[in-house]
Structures are given as structure tokens and as C-alpha cells.
Amino acid sequence: MTTAAGAGLITGLSLIVAIGAQNAFVLRQGLARQYVGPVVAVCALSDAVLIAAGVSGIGAIVAHAGWVLEVVRWLGVAFLAAYGVVSLHRARRPDTLEAARAGVPSRKGALGRAFALTWLNPHVYLDTVLLLGSIANQHGGTDRWWFAAGACIGSVLWFTGLGYGAGAGQRLLATPRAWQVLDVLIGLTMLAIALSLALS
């Protein structure tokens, strides 16, 4: 039980710690200290649903429904490309950088973006549903659910640490230039992920 949960924790963290669109958004909201709790909750709960789906065997269905992943892939490309362009455009206008510190202007907007960055990313289905589900099911019996629980705990720890821990770095972003650099990095990251999805 403990071994399976520990394996799930380590495996889950290894998959979500990599820099990606979702993490970049949580980081930005954390730095702006806007709607951090709700955004973290959306990301962590979404991961829990996807992990449970993978352990339940939904991954096998997804693996045979290639057209579903294809549709999600192109939706993800469009969304990430648009998000990247918006970030780069925001970085070009220093007069908007002070406003940018407020993050997404509304709770609904922040939750919508967090949801889209999670569910419109084909990698989340490949990594969380297929890969984690396959590894979990190798443990068999009830241990696979302990593995899933460990992976869910890893997700909660990561997103909570990223969102609330980011506020500690707010001093580093006290100048408009620093926010400009952050927006450029986020924009380039989003465009790079969109390109990799389009070419995959």
C-alpha cells in the first residue's frame, strides 16, 4: 500500500513538474496573487479525474479513439497559439504591464483558462490517462488505487506549491521590465508547445 502510493507520488510529480502551458498559467496567477486557490483547485481536481479515468481503464478506450485525440490536438494548437500571441502582444506594451500584475481580470476568466489549458492539452491524455493508468494497473488489485492516490497527492502538492509559492518571487517582478520578460517567456513557451503539437 505504502509502496504503491509512494510510486504514484513520484511518478505523478515526474509528469507534471515539467514546464508547460498549465504550469506557466498557474505560476503567473500565483505571482499576481489572483484567484490562486480556485485555479489550483481546477488543475488538481482535473488531474484527479483524469488519473481515476486512467486507472479505471478509460485509457484503453482513448487509445482506440484516435480521432478524439486528433480533435483535441488541433483545438489545443489553436488555443495555445492564441494564448502565446496575446502574451507576446502584452509584453510589447509596457503601459499594460501594471495591469498585467492583476492576472486574469475575473474569476470566471481565470477558471476558464485553467480548465482549457488542462483539458485542451492532448499530452494530458497521453501522460495522465494512458501512461499513469498503465503504470497504476501494473500494481493490480487495490494497490493501483493507492498508486492513483499518491499521484493525486503529488498533483495537489505541486500546484499548491507553484501557485502559493510563486508569491514569494513577486519582488523579483517589481519592475515593468521583469513582467515584460515573463510575458515573453510564457508566450514563447505557449507557441513552442503549440508547434510541437501541430508537428506531432
C-alpha positions in Angstrom: 0.0 0.0 0.0 2.7 2.5 1.1 5.0 1.4 -1.7 2.3 1.8 -4.3 1.3 5.3 -3.0 4.9 6.4 -3.0 5.4 5.2 -6.5 2.3 7.1 -7.6 3.5 10.2 -5.9 6.9 10.1 -7.6 5.5 9.2 -11.0 2.8 11.8 -10.8 5.3 14.6 -9.9 7.7 13.5 -12.6 5.0 14.0 -15.2 3.6 17.4 -14.1 6.7 19.2 -12.9 7.9 19.8 -16.5 7.3 23.4 -17.7 4.2 23.6 -19.7 1.2 25.7 -20.6 -0.7 24.8 -17.4 2.2 25.3 -15.1 3.0 28.7 -16.7 -0.5 29.9 -16.2 -0.6 28.8 -12.5 2.8 30.5 -12.0 1.5 33.8 -13.5 -1.6 33.7 -11.4 0.5 32.9 -8.3 2.8 35.8 -9.0 -0.2 38.2 -9.5 -1.9 36.7 -6.4 -5.2 36.5 -8.2 -7.6 33.6 -7.9 -4.8 31.2 -6.9 -7.0 28.9 -4.8 -9.6 28.3 -7.5 -7.0 27.9 -10.2 -5.0 25.4 -8.2 -8.3 23.5 -7.4 -9.3 23.3 -11.1 -5.8 21.9 -12.0 -5.6 19.4 -9.1 -9.2 18.2 -9.4 -8.8 17.8 -13.2 -5.7 15.7 -12.6 -7.6 13.6 -10.1 -10.4 12.9 -12.6 -8.0 12.0 -15.3 -5.9 9.8 -13.1 -9.1 8.0 -11.9 -10.2 7.6 -15.5 -6.8 6.0 -16.4 -6.9 3.6 -13.5 -10.5 2.6 -14.3 -9.4 1.6 -17.8 -10.7 4.6 -19.8 -7.2 4.8 -21.2 -7.8 1.8 -23.4 -10.9 3.5 -24.9 -8.9 6.7 -25.5 -6.1 4.7 -27.2 -8.6 3.3 -29.7 -10.3 6.6 -30.4 -7.5 8.3 -32.3 -9.9 10.9 -33.9 -10.8 12.2 -30.4 -7.1 12.9 -29.6 -6.8 14.5 -33.1 -9.6 16.9 -32.5 -8.3 17.8 -29.0 -4.8 18.2 -30.5 -5.9 20.9 -33.1 -8.1 22.7 -30.5 -5.1 22.7 -28.3 -2.8 24.1 -31.0 -5.3 26.9 -31.7 -5.8 27.8 -28.1 -2.1 27.7 -27.2 -1.1 29.7 -30.2 -3.7 32.4 -29.4 -2.6 32.5 -25.8 1.1 32.8 -26.8 0.3 35.7 -29.2 -1.6 37.5 -26.5 1.3 37.1 -24.1 3.8 38.5 -26.6 1.5 41.3 -27.5 1.1 42.2 -23.8 4.9 42.3 -23.5 5.2 44.9 -26.3 3.0 47.4 -24.4 4.8 48.5 -21.1 1.8 50.6 -20.2 -0.3 47.5 -19.7 2.3 45.7 -17.5 1.0 47.2 -14.3 -2.5 45.9 -15.2 -0.9 42.6 -16.0 0.0 42.2 -12.4 -3.6 41.6 -11.7 -3.6 38.5 -13.8 -6.8 37.5 -15.5 -9.4 40.2 -14.6 -12.2 37.8 -13.5 -12.6 34.6 -11.5 -14.6 33.1 -14.4 -11.9 34.0 -16.9 -9.1 32.5 -14.7 -11.1 29.3 -14.2 -11.9 29.1 -17.9 -8.3 29.4 -18.9 -7.1 26.9 -16.3 -9.8 24.5 -17.5 -8.9 25.0 -21.2 -5.1 24.7 -20.6 -5.8 21.4 -18.8 -8.4 19.7 -21.0 -7.4 21.0 -24.4 -3.9 19.6 -24.0 -3.6 16.2 -25.7 -0.5 15.4 -23.6 -2.6 15.3 -20.5 -4.5 12.3 -22.0 -1.3 10.6 -23.1 0.6 11.2 -19.9 -2.1 11.2 -17.2 -4.7 8.8 -18.6 -2.7 6.4 -20.7 0.7 6.4 -19.1 -0.2 6.8 -15.4 -3.2 4.5 -15.9 -1.0 1.8 -17.4 1.6 2.1 -14.6 -1.1 2.1 -11.9 -2.7 -1.1 -13.3 0.6 -2.9 -13.2 0.2 -2.8 -9.4 -3.1 -4.7 -9.6 -5.9 -5.0 -7.1 -6.3 -2.3 -4.6 -2.7 -1.2 -4.9 -3.5 0.5 -8.2 -5.8 2.9 -6.3 -3.2 3.6 -3.8 -0.9 4.4 -6.7 -3.6 6.8 -8.0 -4.0 8.4 -4.6 -0.2 9.0 -4.4 -0.3 10.6 -7.9 -3.2 12.8 -6.9 -1.4 13.9 -3.8 1.6 14.8 -5.9 -0.6 16.9 -8.2 -2.1 18.8 -5.2 1.3 19.4 -3.6 2.8 20.6 -6.9 0.0 23.0 -7.9 -0.3 24.3 -4.4 3.4 24.9 -4.1 3.6 26.5 -7.5 0.6 28.8 -7.0 1.2 30.0 -3.5 5.0 29.7 -3.6 5.1 32.0 -6.6 4.1 34.9 -4.5 7.4 34.8 -2.7 9.0 35.8 -6.0 6.9 38.8 -6.5 9.7 41.2 -5.5 11.7 39.9 -8.5 8.9 41.2 -10.7 8.5 44.6 -9.1 9.6 46.3 -12.4 7.7 46.5 -15.7 10.8 45.1 -17.5 10.6 41.9 -15.3 6.9 41.4 -16.2 7.8 42.0 -19.8 10.4 39.2 -19.7 7.9 36.9 -18.0 5.3 37.5 -20.7 7.8 36.9 -23.5 8.9 33.6 -21.8 5.3 32.5 -21.4 4.4 33.5 -24.9 7.3 31.6 -26.4 6.6 28.6 -24.3 2.9 28.5 -25.4 3.9 28.9 -29.1 6.6 26.2 -28.8 4.1 23.8 -27.3 1.5 24.6 -30.0 4.2 24.0 -32.7 5.2 20.7 -31.2 1.5 19.6 -31.0 1.0 20.7 -34.7 4.0 18.7 -35.8 3.4 15.6 -33.7 
